[in-house]
Amino acid sequence: MAILIIAEHDNQSLKGATLNAVTAATQLSGDIHLLVAGGDCQAAADQAAAVAGVTKVLLADNAAYEHQLAENVSLLVAELGADYSHIIAPSTTGGKNLMPRVAALLDVVQLSDVMAIESDDTFARPIYAGNAIATVKSLDAIKVITIRTTGFDAAVSEGGSATIETVAAVHDAGISSFIGETMAKSDRPELTAAKVIVSGGRGMGNGENFALLESLADKLGAAVGASRAAVDAGFVPNDMQVGQTGKIVAPDLYIAVGISGAIQHLAGMKDSKVIVAINKDEEAPIFSVADYGLVADLFDAVPELDAKL
């Protein structure tokens, strides 16, 4: 049987997390189909058809799916999913909202945050904030899976030649409606896609001091993140949070400034290729995972580092 991947997109282009999900799907047996559900989303479907490894794109273009409300899309996925062995979505905010509904509609378990695939029915996923890895085997005929994107490289976005098939099914659950959205606009890369991230914690003292990190990030072409403690203190908005209850990241370089290194935060960034920690507390847990550590006052170290770049 084939594998169905739920594409994440903005109706015009695919989001990077979808490419990671495609790579995960290539480790399973079966053709890979990509579902693009949205409104006026032909451009996204065309992009999906070009992704290497994808054999078919299912295009569900209807106003009911324009904002990809989970209540509506889950009904569509459950209908289509009956013909697939695996249904996969990235473990993002959208995927976490959608896939439990799909699993419930299909009366199967959900396999969450899968970071490695051992066979068609056996998967590895983190537990205890990533301090242990559980290997789980599912006996369900349909496996509903969310993929931890940091566990898989992105698929090549060009070179594919998948066919595009229109899906006529329209589902409007009538229990939710789109009111509006506020988009954070920034010239910096998005956290989950950034190759370099500079994050601040409670040690920053207040939100205004994050300007120090923003200046540093601009020189490094980096995204700016934060610990849960900094978010809870109101220093920065919660879309900047890195951690188990925030965004899971694995950049080439992660610079943790004034972050103690609570388990919740480490779970979201410890897969980074190189970790640099700046903290005046030499006993801070962050140093246990850091490749490079600087015991210093961040208000001295960060401006000095900025000046030398």
MIRO-130715 format. One line per field, with one value per residue (C-alpha): x, y, z. Coordinates in Angstrom, 3 decimals, padded with zeros to 6 digits, m for minus. Example, Ala and Ser with C-alpha at 12.3 -4.5 7.8 and 13.67 -1.06 7.14 Angstrom:
BEGIN
c1: (012.300;013.670);
c2: (m004.500;m001.060);
c3: (007.800;007.140);
***
This chain:
BEGIN
c1: (000.000;000.982;001.942;m000.005;001.794;m000.173;001.573;002.044;001.738;000.425;m001.628;001.229;004.273;005.243;006.746;010.103;008.751;006.948;010.279;011.493;008.327;008.973;012.442;010.920;008.390;011.129;012.218;008.854;007.542;005.194;004.625;004.533;001.452;001.230;m002.087;m002.339;m005.585;m006.276;m007.932;m006.515;m003.513;m002.563;000.867;001.579;000.455;002.800;005.680;004.676;004.720;008.355;009.571;011.881;010.365;006.711;004.710;001.288;m000.150;m003.754;m005.145;m008.162;m008.818;m011.906;m012.858;m013.565;m009.821;m008.505;m007.281;m006.624;m008.885;m008.144;m011.854;m012.407;m009.137;m009.211;m012.485;m010.878;m007.731;m009.733;m011.739;m008.693;m006.534;m008.534;m006.638;m003.161;m000.834;000.709;m000.495;002.299;002.457;005.295;005.264;004.512;001.704;m000.484;000.394;m000.167;m003.592;m004.641;m003.330;m004.960;m008.316;m007.407;m006.332;m009.580;m011.686;m009.845;m009.908;m006.150;m003.342;m001.131;002.643;003.897;007.196;008.831;012.533;013.656;012.011;013.212;010.624;007.116;005.630;008.448;009.476;011.648;010.347;011.652;010.144;010.956;011.861;014.217;016.223;015.137;014.180;011.256;011.013;007.356;005.605;002.116;m000.233;m002.809;m003.539;m003.125;m000.254;m000.946;002.399;003.819;007.484;010.069;011.526;014.958;015.381;015.272;017.033;014.893;014.038;015.187;012.522;013.237;013.508;010.284;007.507;004.486;001.031;m001.590;m005.005;m007.956;m009.920;m013.569;m014.493;m015.559;m015.902;m017.076;m017.605;m019.370;m017.945;m015.166;m014.503;m011.502;m011.578;m008.136;m004.441;m001.571;001.632;004.988;007.049;010.817;013.720;015.374;014.915;012.117;013.255;012.676;014.439;017.371;020.934;022.034;019.974;020.755;018.522;018.101;016.842;015.763;019.301;018.525;016.711;013.976;012.642;014.556;017.855;016.953;018.118;021.642;020.810;019.025;022.111;024.250;021.726;021.635;025.393;025.196;022.102;020.481;017.025;016.325;014.815;014.082;013.687;010.315;011.424;011.970;008.603;006.760;008.377;006.902;010.243;009.309;006.277;005.731;006.379;010.072;010.081;012.492;011.885;009.680;006.568;007.900;009.757;012.151;015.250;018.539;020.564;024.232;024.987;022.954;024.091;022.412;022.744;021.678;019.891;020.346;019.486;016.322;015.363;012.384;014.689;017.398;014.795;014.179;017.742;020.238;020.369;022.027;025.335;027.340;026.110;027.700;026.656;027.254;026.312;027.859;026.884;029.571;027.246;024.462;023.162;023.487;027.242;026.672;025.465;027.507;030.402;031.816;031.078;031.924;031.508;030.972;028.428;026.381;026.187;029.974;030.425;027.666;028.608;032.259;031.369;029.141;031.944;034.364;032.009);
c2: (000.000;003.631;006.291;009.538;012.675;015.736;018.728;021.915;025.009;028.575;027.896;029.266;027.252;024.189;024.575;022.987;020.521;018.677;017.838;016.229;014.127;012.961;011.749;009.809;008.223;006.987;004.630;002.838;000.431;001.942;004.839;008.293;010.465;014.063;015.663;019.398;020.617;024.330;027.117;028.402;026.197;025.021;026.658;024.610;021.443;022.203;022.528;019.290;017.476;018.499;016.987;014.031;010.746;011.797;009.785;011.443;014.681;014.777;018.284;019.198;022.799;024.175;027.103;024.637;023.890;027.396;027.931;024.238;024.015;020.696;019.994;019.997;018.562;015.653;014.433;014.543;012.745;010.050;009.423;009.221;007.482;004.274;003.337;003.874;001.928;005.038;008.613;011.038;014.694;016.795;017.147;020.858;022.898;022.032;018.351;018.039;019.641;017.512;013.998;013.042;013.785;011.583;008.739;009.001;008.960;005.872;004.257;003.660;004.797;007.729;007.387;010.808;012.566;009.646;010.337;007.079;004.352;000.786;m000.987;m000.494;m001.157;m000.281;003.242;005.139;008.150;010.203;009.942;011.648;014.912;013.088;011.427;008.003;006.628;004.208;001.665;000.997;m001.451;m000.823;m003.618;m001.222;m001.635;002.134;003.869;007.519;009.204;012.617;013.026;014.940;016.961;017.306;013.538;013.507;015.526;017.512;015.835;017.445;019.936;019.636;016.911;015.029;014.511;013.389;013.414;015.741;014.236;016.376;015.290;016.295;015.439;018.475;018.304;021.217;020.093;023.361;023.493;026.015;029.053;031.156;034.562;035.963;035.568;037.768;036.933;037.754;039.496;039.314;039.417;036.689;033.003;031.014;029.165;025.607;026.268;028.386;027.084;029.377;030.256;032.667;032.086;033.985;032.909;034.399;035.716;038.371;040.256;041.779;041.898;045.051;043.268;040.835;043.657;042.430;039.058;040.568;042.554;039.436;037.380;039.920;039.591;035.794;035.520;033.756;033.336;034.484;032.046;031.942;029.571;028.897;030.873;033.961;033.502;032.915;036.053;038.029;038.982;037.739;036.173;032.433;031.807;032.265;029.446;026.574;023.418;020.447;022.634;025.019;024.415;021.529;022.744;021.262;024.033;023.871;026.345;027.051;029.856;029.753;033.011;033.298;029.935;027.584;024.465;023.017;019.576;021.088;023.405;020.814;018.498;021.066;021.885;019.239;017.723;020.923;020.188;022.720;024.222;027.301;028.368;031.706;031.777;033.247;030.166;027.557;024.888;025.581;022.325;023.857;023.288;019.523;019.512;022.447;021.896;025.261;027.034;030.528;031.318;035.054;037.822;037.899;041.692;041.766;038.745;039.354;042.988;041.936;039.050;041.352;043.898;041.289;039.996);
c3: (000.000;m000.392;002.160;002.528;003.704;004.789;003.239;005.216;003.049;002.875;m000.284;m002.375;m001.353;000.656;004.105;004.774;007.338;004.540;002.911;006.142;006.243;002.669;003.648;006.547;004.191;001.860;004.656;004.448;001.823;m000.725;m003.091;m001.538;m002.064;m000.870;000.097;m000.530;001.045;000.850;m001.084;m004.404;m003.687;m007.182;m006.809;m003.685;m005.478;m008.375;m005.922;m004.248;m007.600;m008.080;m004.782;m005.377;m004.225;m004.469;m007.024;m006.717;m005.377;m004.200;m004.599;m002.460;m003.456;m001.735;000.471;003.305;003.445;002.769;006.323;006.918;009.942;011.629;012.140;008.372;007.080;009.532;007.985;004.534;005.687;007.471;004.286;002.047;004.642;004.587;001.419;002.894;005.168;006.747;007.208;008.068;009.095;010.503;014.283;014.094;015.613;012.635;012.657;016.400;015.980;013.022;013.522;016.857;015.227;012.257;014.550;016.502;013.343;012.095;015.569;015.655;017.924;017.012;016.955;018.014;017.395;015.578;015.168;013.513;011.451;011.961;009.792;008.437;011.880;014.310;015.238;017.728;019.620;022.553;026.040;029.356;027.608;025.294;028.060;026.794;023.411;023.199;020.388;019.666;017.344;016.014;014.957;013.485;009.786;009.338;011.088;011.950;012.562;013.370;012.420;014.421;011.572;013.163;012.868;009.055;006.366;003.959;000.665;m002.563;m003.632;m007.355;m009.954;m009.200;m011.711;m009.693;m011.193;m009.681;m009.006;m007.970;m004.903;m005.037;m001.434;000.592;004.359;006.478;010.056;010.832;014.351;013.791;011.657;010.768;012.452;011.737;012.258;013.348;011.562;013.098;010.425;010.521;008.105;010.163;009.316;010.958;014.083;012.891;009.570;010.795;010.562;013.383;016.462;019.287;022.325;025.560;028.953;032.247;032.631;030.007;032.794;030.617;027.089;026.166;026.675;023.882;021.588;022.406;020.910;017.931;016.984;017.272;015.301;012.478;012.008;012.050;009.854;012.783;014.256;017.814;020.301;023.990;026.900;028.488;031.546;029.386;027.686;030.972;032.387;029.491;027.964;024.475;022.710;022.953;019.245;020.115;022.658;022.120;024.130;024.750;024.890;022.257;019.016;018.456;016.635;015.451;013.801;012.836;015.635;018.784;021.090;024.516;026.405;030.036;029.834;032.788;030.791;032.275;030.938;029.097;027.136;026.478;024.948;022.230;021.195;022.292;018.775;017.516;015.802;017.828;021.107;022.670;026.186;027.870;031.557;034.681;036.723;036.092;037.556;035.043;033.454;029.986;030.167;030.310;026.687;025.372;022.989;024.023;027.281;028.463;032.162;032.012;032.494;029.302;029.430;029.014;026.729;024.159;023.305;023.037;020.734;018.687;018.330;017.011;014.291);
***
